Amino acid sequence: MKTILVYVSTMTLWAADPVPVHKANYELAEHWTSGKVGKLVFDVSVTPHWLTGDRFWYSYETSHGRHFFLVDPVKKTKAPVFDNARMAAMLTGITRIPYDSQHLPIRTIKFTKNDTAIEFELQVDRDADINGTQKVIGVVEQTDQITSNQGDDPQQRGGRGAAAAPAANPRMRTLYFEYDLSTGKLSLPPEYTPEPRRPQWASISPDEKWIVFAKKQDLFMMDAANYALALKKADDPNIKEIQLTKDGEENFSYARRILGTEQQQIEQQNQQGDQRMNTQKDKTGRVQAIQIHWSHDSSRFAVVRRDERKVGDLWVIRTLENPRPALETYKYAMPGEANVPQSHLEVFDVVMPARKEIKVDRFKDQTLQIFDAPVTARQRERQRTDAQWVSDSPEKLYFRRMSRDQHKVDVCIANAATGEVKNVIEERLNTYVETKPIRLINNGSEVLFWSERDGWGHYYLYGADGTLKSQVTTGEFVTEDIESIDEKTRTMTFSAEGREEGENPYFTHVYSVKLDGSGLKLLDPGNASHALAIADDGKYFVDNASAVNSSPRSLLYDHAGALTFDLETTDISALMDAGFKMPEPFQVKADDGLTDLYGVMYKPFDFDPAKRYPIIAFVYPGPQTESVTQTFSPKNANVALAQLGFIVIEVGNRGGNPHRSKWYHNFGYGNLRDYGLVDKKAAIEQLSRRYPWIDIERVGITGHSGGGFMSTAAMLQFPDFFKVAVSESGNHENNIYNQNWSEKHHGIKENPGPDGDVTFDYSIDKNSELAKNLKGHLLLTTGDMDDNVHMANTMRLVDALIKAHKRFDQFVLPGVRHSYMPVQDYFFWVRADYFCRWLLGDFDQRVDMTEVDTQPQRVPNARR
């Protein structure tokens, strides 16, 4: 017998402690900037352009080029609108410019001749020798150099799915092509009359007989015949205009004011030679009026005119203006101030013409909003998105009246002829009341109204007299938009979040329900967030399903939820071949140990679990939204930031999102500075316990606007936990931020006086009050022309830090407003350097920022 000896070691083998990461990987981060990712993944959703009979076309771009498809849901067919290779050959033959199927210059199309043909346009050199001739008739006189008569957004173009226009270029000319769908023949018409580009100053009545606009501060009107003359020659002496008002004045005007970021965009485009936005104002002084709301029969329109004459001025300095810096002045109401904008509701009779002031007074400093009918898909395709009353009757104007503290809301009907007002629905809460557009059904005898009165956002059915008939939806989930209503079956299709067990509560789905509350049905299953594009008759809808960690899919369903087509799945093969790794969703508890919080984690693509990584929280406190990415977004800047050697997270906090319960959303009411901080800290602590490769001793935080405010507050409230922050354009002093936003989300106290007069009290905690607490490394940034979160928010905090004898860093971006878009590539590396320096101890110290992507990003060819 053989004896076998077995030795059992009593020594336990422990894994080596993780090695802290201290080397910044600039090369890997540079590889995953937004511009470079845009060359690896293309379209991620389908935008249907609906035609007659529920048919629609769409374009979709992959690494094989852009293709156009025509879908007939009834016949269950999907086919190319044209063969790309044959089209390239035909275009080459006509233009004598070489094209191939993968690089067609066609960006979008327009269906014509009862959908039997399409039109599209492309640009060629002005001196190009073309096989044929084309005379373009009726060129619009809106700019000095016109090569196209259309706008850039296919959803804002004329015609049934029209083409995007490139920037005006004097060296180029536009050719207009026609393609016959039955014969497959491409032609260059000898004569072509482009559809006139609609100037932005024109508000067109539903019957297209009247056009309303502003001049200086007053309202004017012209008929269709004179509008046609104005499109051909803006200052034609034969144009007859009708002046509707004479009492408009500065800061109590009928003209829409274009300031700030929008004005900057116009100026930048003009400097670059793109004249498309010059139609904001023509040579006669016509400008866009304040929002015009038309009655369906075009006999009347209504406006809400805001009196800001007593509102205080605010200023920014245009430091880069030539030849001298210039002062820009604008009205800006701050929270708690006695003088805030005053709203007036006026109705104009087009035929008379005459004006009627509606008797709206009820609450001091109230705000008004007119309820409009939803814009149809067909109206978008025809560029006819002018607002129309929700009521079909020209006598009945529905509007919302809200108190200054936003605790009281009335849904009202105004008699457009007499100006008398009747309350239909009264909504009252002890925090702010959220509203959504009402919908009228059954010839206006019933009203669908959205409310959070039971703690969740749901729809209620009322009679026109204000009698509650039924609660249409109920349960612990939040309904969003009404997508369609079938009055025959009394069925409503709507979007909602939070109903599906086991799913992220922020994922949107589409449902149908009977108006009596019965028969609730999920129409688009799948563990993803679903974006809907529905046909006007509600029979079919395109569902774009997307999650942060999977490839998006576009599906076609019928109204009953039956899958008709699997239209597209985004091709991510090139992205994955390049080394991309999906972000990782996670779930943690809030600081109360009860509330579920949902987040996303970004890791370096060279991640090594044997190492320890600093963690950076990208934050936005809300309350109107949470900056937690829910859908596929490979261009997200946090992807690139993580590659430097960080774990980057986005995670919610109580009080941060209206898509949860009213309790969750209003958690920060009355404590707008501190309410979300403990949840961010708790989330990071839980993750560090869960994953040993997170270094809890090296915690960074960053965000923009509210996120800039929150990241600084975190550094000052928890100075031993958060070590580094980059705080961008934060509203650090909410007492000087936007009056409506601050008073709504923080609260303002209404004080009725014995004589009936009402005053308001407002106070709020500020970041500057905690300046003495700073211990870590803080970088404060702002644009010097920020007319939203004024740079005074940052400068007052800077002053407090100086007086507290604190070292910190500051970065002012000249000529930049609230958005950093003009310098986003540059600033990404400023942020990256700061975190690398103070969390890794290694950063790029060269003067030249060679990481900035100098290659132009691929311009999207169609609306995504």
Buried (B, 14 or more C-beta within 10 A) or exposed (E): EEEEEEEEEEEEEEEEEBEBBBEBBBEBBBBBBBBBBBBBBBBBBBBBBBBEBBBBBBBBBBEEBBBBBBBBBEEEEBEEBBEBEEBBBBBBEBBEBEBEBEEBBBBBBBBBEEBEBBBBBBBBEEEEEBEEEBEBEBBBBBBEEBBBBBBBBBBBBBBBBBBBBBBBBEEBBBBBBBBEBEEEEBBBBEEBEBBBBBBBBBBBBBEEEBBBBBBEBBBBBBBEEBBBBBBEEBEBEEBEBBEBBEEBEEBBBBBBBBEBBBBBBBEEBBEEEBBBBBBBBBEBBBBBBBBBBBBBBBBBBBBBBBBBBBBEEBEBBBEEEEEEEEEBEBBBBBBBBEBBBBBBBBBBBBEEBEBBEBEBEBBBBBBBBBBBBBEBBBBBBBBBEBBBBBBBBBBBBBBBBBBBBBBBBBBBBBBBEEBEBEEBBEBEBEBBBBBBBBBBBBEBEBBBBBBBBBEBBBBBBBEBEBEEEBBBBBEEBBBBBBBBBBEEEBBBBBBBBBBBEEBBBBBBBBBBBBBEBEEBEBBBEBEBBBBBBBBEBBBBBBBBBBBBEBBBBBBBBBBEBEEBBEBBBBBBEBBBEBEBBBBEBBEBBBBEEEBEBBBBBBBBBEBEEEBBBBBBBBBBBBBBEBBBBBBBBBBBBBBBBBBBBBBBBBBBBBBBBBBBBBBBBBBBBEBBBBBBBBBBBBBBBBBBEEBEBBBBEBBBBBBBBBBBBBBBBBBBBBBEBBBBBBBBBBBBBBBBBBBBBBBBBBBBEBEEEEEEEBEBEBEBBBBBEBBEBBBBBBBBBBBBBBBBBBBBBBBBBBEBBEEBEBEBEBBBBEBBBBBBEBBEBBBBBBBBBBBBBBBBEBBBEEEEEEBBBEEEBEEEBBBE
